């Protein structure tokens, strides 16, 4: 499929798809005319990339992680190792800290809203 169709099917802009390719997260073959051609598996891969970005991972970490995941179900592959597990555990801890910070911010806002509403 061409880049426009992949963008339509995944809801990701063509510009982002080009960036993913540039970063080594996504691959495309080229037609004789130079157009990108993606396989059907690219749809699931783009969705996986989006999930990892949403989790707060950088493209360099995603590039390292993707070969260790099976695109069909997201489970680990045989290439996952202890070092990667350690790094991902640290990433998860970072996300947990961010969640805690956001909860504190929300509690503060709730208190301000409540005080302002009582006035």
Secondary structure, DSSP 4 states (H G I P E B T S, - for coil): --HHHHHHHHT--HHHHHHHHHTTS---EE-TTS-EE--THHHHHHHHHHHHHHTT--HHHHHHHHTTB-TTT--B-TT--HHHHHHHHHHHHHHHHHHHHHHHHHHHHHHHHHHHHH-
